[in-house]
């Protein structure tokens, strides 16, 4: 596995491969986290929104791996934007931890907690970031960053005089059907590391191509057969070779083990080019459930 990746606008180095826990049930999360840590993973990604932070924390404690060896990421939910410190404290209580290694603004959407169909009046993510910056002085969040921020959001944030700390990380959906080269290039130019969620694609409803399954894509399958690797391993290596860290989600021990078994091979330039040439476009995560649109589709 690649060495941890130093953060240009933060402290420490983020492991290149982590375990995602979105949409994992409580008991499955606990088992997956414990297993992953005992089999080489050192990054666990969760969020207040996932509702499984307690199980993540228990899995960490029961793994037997020292806390200082584990990178823990969690996220501020939309309706906590004006209560940043309280949001972090809630996550720390559920996780049973004194600090997290990375705390992210989950979406650039400040939702009214009294009516989640509405955006907070007189508040946006720039003000949220002002409060996020204060967390660094507490020692309870060692790094701060964002998630699902597009170029327009980052431009607004970075150009605001109150932005004294550049986000260390932008966690975004990245896979061949949603490659977002412009967004990745922009983040790289600003020294913002990108972590890929939904990096294996999976089933998604695309307005362009209907139902898709990246793991069955003919190009991915062809390269996997030639390399004698699984499609998941090909997709993870593709992102890693872009300089992106990955957090594939699985609750199946064999798949968890397979996803971190990436030693001994790299994709060739031709293979990377073949994957980039895939025409299918689809997203796993949408924004129709939020009061404002956050995905503009102009970062491809």
Buried (B, 14 or more C-beta within 10 A) or exposed (E): BBEBBEBEBBEBEBBBBBBBBBEBEEEBBBBBBBBBBBEBBBBBBBBBBBBBBBBBBBBBBBBEBEEEEBBBBBBBBBBBBBBBBEBBEBBBEBBEBEBBBBBBBBBBBBBBBEEEEEBBEEBBBBBBBBBBBEBBEEEBBBBBBBBBBBBEBBEBBEEEEEBEBBBBBBBBBBBBBBBBEEBBEBBBEBEBBBBBBBBBBBEBEBEEEEEBBBBEBEBBEBBBEEBEBBBBBBBBBBBBBBBBBBBBBBBEBEBBBBBBBBEEEEBEEEBBEBBEEBEBBBBBBEBEEBBBEBBEEEBE
